[in-house]
Amino acid sequence: MPAKGAVKSKSHEPDEVARLRSLAHDLSNSLEAILQAAYLLSQGKLDGDSKRWAQLIDSSSQEAARINRDMRKVLLALSETEAAITTKGTPRIRSGQAPVHEVKTNK
């Protein structure tokens, strides 16, 4: 299911999608730090105003994390679509056979 407001395009540059996926991953890491800090902050003794600010930080960062997850799903779908287009007509790997980049060697 496409994300709300997703833009449909016939062609996406694989490098652009990969860069956006990398940025979304980095954003996830930053949001996780904010979520953890908000949780720890909420565990302390806070007065009324401070508690409301802590709740605002927590709810806003949770919403940002949800948006980021949705964005990563869209980017993953674009990557998979692009991969399917670029591999169309290439030989298929038989079931149980590992792709070349996954072959393990014994050293």
N, C-alpha and C positions, 0 to 999 in steps of 0.2 A: 504494500500500500504506500503510495507516494506521500511524502510529508506535506503538510498544509503549506501552500505557497511555493511548492517546488517548481522550478523552471525546467521545462522539457527542452532538450536540445538534441539534435541528431548526432552531434559529434562533440566529444570532450577530449581535450588534450590529456593523455595519461599522466604527463608530468604535473599538470595543474591539479588534477584530482589527487595524485600522490602527495603533492605539497599541502593541499587542503586537509587531507587525512592526517598528515604529520602535525599540522597546526591544531587540528581538533584533538589529537592525542595529547599534545602539550597543554592545551587548555584544560583537558580532563585532569591532568596532574595538578595544575594550579587550583582548579575548583576543589579537588579532593583535599588539598591543604586548607582551604578556606572552610570547607565543611567540617573537617576535624577540629580546627581552631574554634569554630562556632559551637561545636558540641562541648569541647572542654570549657569554653567560656560559660555555657549554660549550666555547667555543673557547679560553678562557684556561687557565692552569695552576692546577688546583685540587687540594687535598689530598683524601684519601679521604672524609671527612665532607662537605666542601663539594661534592664531585662528586656524592655521593648526593643531597644536597638539591637540587642543580641538575637532576638527572635526575628527581626527584620533581616539581619545578615544571614541567619540560618534559612529562612524561607526563600529569600532571593537567590542564595547560592544553590539551594536544592532545585529551584526552577531553572537556573542557568545550567545545572548539570543535566536536567531532563532535556532541555533544548539541545545541548551538546550531544547527548546520546542520539537524539533524532537526526541531528546533522550527520553524525558518524554513520548511521544506518543508510542515509541517502548517498553519502560518499562511497560506502561499501558497495551499494547496488550499482552505482556508476562505474566503479572499478570492475565489478563482475561483468557488467554489460560490455565494457570496453575490452575486457579480456576475451569474452566470447566472440566479439567481432574480430579481434586481431588473430585469434586462433582458428577462425573458420577456414576450413580447407586444409588444415595441417593434420598430420597423422594423429590419431587418437592413441592413448596409452591403454593397453589391455588391462582389464581388471586385475588388481593385485600387483601390478608392476609399478614401481615407484618412479616418479618423474626424475629426470637427470639430476636436478638440484637437490633431491632428497636421498640420493643413493649414498649409503654409508660405506666407508671403507674401513678395513681393519688395519691398524698400524702397529 
